[in-house]
């Protein structure tokens, strides 16, 4: 299961409305993220604005965070009152079995003004 699918399942299990917004480009044979950095958008009535999520593996979280901070549209997204997070999925040992866990890192590197 992909990090995007895991994230979508996790959000929906917690009754958070979510939708995948990345798309497949057949010409370039690659995925295109919304505004260059968002895989999923989520609406949670407990928080204002829209949550944009970059879903990845835990080992790629730092690289994705760097990518977001270098994307001009990400700053505009946040200045409009929205939030961005990088969700990193990895397996951790729990007794004799491995369990998928998520590490959520909010994007905070922009001046929100």
C-alpha positions as CSV (number, residue, x, y, z in Angstrom):
1,X,0.0,0.0,0.0
2,X,1.4,3.4,-0.9
3,X,1.9,6.3,1.6
4,X,-0.9,8.2,-0.1
5,X,-3.3,5.3,0.3
6,X,-2.3,4.8,4.0
7,X,-2.8,8.5,4.7
8,X,-6.2,8.5,3.0
9,X,-7.3,5.5,4.9
10,X,-6.1,7.0,8.2
11,X,-7.9,10.2,7.7
12,X,-11.1,8.5,6.7
13,X,-10.9,6.2,9.7
14,X,-10.8,9.4,11.8
15,X,-13.9,10.9,10.0
16,X,-11.9,13.5,8.2
17,X,-13.0,14.3,4.7
18,X,-10.1,13.8,2.4
19,X,-9.3,13.6,-1.3
20,X,-6.3,12.7,-3.4
21,X,-5.3,15.7,-5.6
22,X,-2.1,14.4,-7.2
23,X,-2.6,13.1,-10.8
24,X,-0.8,10.8,-13.2
25,X,0.7,12.4,-16.3
26,X,0.9,9.7,-19.0
27,X,3.1,11.9,-21.2
28,X,5.9,12.3,-18.7
29,X,5.1,9.1,-16.8
30,X,5.1,10.7,-13.4
31,X,2.8,11.9,-10.7
32,X,2.0,15.7,-10.5
33,X,1.2,17.1,-7.1
34,X,-1.3,19.9,-6.6
35,X,0.8,23.1,-6.5
36,X,3.9,21.0,-6.8
37,X,3.8,19.7,-3.2
38,X,0.3,18.4,-2.1
39,X,-0.9,14.8,-2.5
40,X,-4.1,15.0,-0.4
41,X,-6.4,17.8,0.8
42,X,-8.3,17.2,4.0
43,X,-11.1,19.1,5.8
44,X,-11.3,18.8,9.6
45,X,-14.0,20.8,11.3
46,X,-11.8,21.1,14.4
47,X,-9.2,23.2,12.5
48,X,-9.6,26.3,10.2
49,X,-8.7,26.2,6.5
50,X,-7.7,23.3,4.4
51,X,-5.0,20.8,5.3
52,X,-2.6,19.9,2.5
53,X,-0.6,16.7,3.0
54,X,2.5,15.5,1.3
55,X,2.5,11.7,1.9
56,X,5.8,9.8,1.8
57,X,8.0,7.4,3.7
58,X,9.6,8.4,6.9
59,X,13.0,8.3,5.3
60,X,12.0,10.8,2.7
61,X,10.3,13.3,5.0
62,X,13.2,15.7,5.2
63,X,13.5,15.8,1.4
64,X,9.8,16.5,1.0
65,X,9.9,19.3,3.6
66,X,12.8,20.9,1.7
67,X,10.8,20.6,-1.5
68,X,7.8,22.3,0.1
69,X,9.9,25.2,1.5
70,X,11.3,25.8,-2.0
71,X,7.8,25.8,-3.7
72,X,6.4,29.4,-4.0
73,X,2.8,28.1,-4.1
74,X,3.2,26.5,-0.7
75,X,3.8,29.9,0.8
76,X,0.7,31.3,-0.8
77,X,-1.3,28.2,0.3
78,X,-0.3,28.9,3.9
79,X,-0.8,32.7,3.7
80,X,-4.4,32.0,2.8
81,X,-5.0,30.4,6.2
82,X,-4.4,26.8,5.1
83,X,-2.0,24.3,6.7
84,X,0.6,21.9,5.3
85,X,2.0,18.7,6.8
86,X,4.4,16.0,5.7
87,X,3.2,12.5,6.7
88,X,6.0,9.9,6.8
89,X,5.1,6.2,7.0
90,X,7.4,3.6,8.3
91,X,7.3,0.2,9.9
92,X,8.2,-0.3,13.6
93,X,8.6,-3.5,15.5
94,X,5.8,-4.3,18.0
95,X,6.7,-7.5,19.6
96,X,7.2,-10.1,16.8
97,X,5.4,-8.1,14.2
98,X,5.9,-4.9,12.3
99,X,3.3,-2.1,12.5
100,X,2.9,0.8,10.1
101,X,3.1,4.1,12.0
102,X,3.0,7.7,10.8
103,X,5.1,10.6,11.8
104,X,3.4,14.0,11.1
105,X,5.6,17.0,10.6
106,X,3.8,20.4,10.2
107,X,5.4,22.8,7.8
108,X,6.3,25.9,9.8
109,X,9.2,27.4,7.8
110,X,7.2,30.2,6.2
111,X,6.4,33.7,7.5
112,X,2.6,33.5,7.8
113,X,2.0,37.2,7.3
